């Protein structure tokens, strides 16, 4: 599978917080969908080919602000 170009909506590379570099973040795809990066969650077993991730509320709020919603 080819890698998709993503637009990062949260964090700032080199910033002081964990999510500024490579921790929980939200990205937007060229198709308008979202990719979420976070800690793996074991809240329930996801179907084959899917995964659950957990990200802090402040990261989602930052993504919403970046989109102007």
C-alpha positions in Angstrom: 0.0 0.0 0.0 1.4 3.4 -1.0 1.8 6.0 1.7 -0.7 8.8 1.6 0.2 12.5 1.9 -1.1 13.9 5.2 -1.7 17.4 6.5 -0.8 17.6 10.2 -3.5 19.4 12.2 -2.0 19.3 15.7 1.3 19.8 17.4 4.3 21.7 16.2 7.5 19.9 15.3 10.3 20.6 17.8 7.8 22.1 20.4 8.0 21.5 24.1 5.1 19.0 24.4 5.1 15.3 23.6 2.4 15.7 20.9 4.5 18.4 19.3 6.7 15.8 17.7 5.5 12.2 17.4 2.9 11.5 20.1 -0.9 11.9 19.8 -1.7 13.9 16.7 -4.5 14.2 14.1 -3.8 14.4 10.3 -6.1 15.1 7.4 -5.9 13.1 4.1 -6.2 14.5 0.6 -9.6 12.7 0.5 -10.8 14.7 3.5 -10.7 11.8 6.0 -8.6 11.8 9.1 -5.7 9.7 10.5 -5.3 9.7 14.3 -2.0 8.8 16.0 -2.1 7.9 19.6 -1.6 5.2 22.3 -3.0 1.8 21.4 -6.2 1.1 23.3 -7.5 -2.3 24.4 -11.0 -1.1 25.2 -12.3 -3.8 22.8 -11.0 -5.9 20.0 -11.2 -4.1 16.7 -12.0 -6.0 13.5 -9.2 -7.4 11.4 -7.3 -4.6 9.7 -8.4 -1.9 12.2 -6.9 -0.6 15.4 -8.1 1.5 18.3 -6.0 4.5 19.4 -6.5 6.8 22.4 -5.7 10.5 22.2 -6.2 13.4 24.7 -9.2 15.7 24.3 -6.9 18.7 23.8 -5.4 17.2 20.7 -8.9 16.8 19.1 -9.8 20.4 20.1 -6.6 21.6 18.4 -7.5 19.7 15.2 -11.0 21.2 15.2 -9.5 24.7 15.6 -7.0 24.0 12.8 -10.0 23.2 10.5 -11.9 26.3 11.5 -14.9 24.3 12.8 
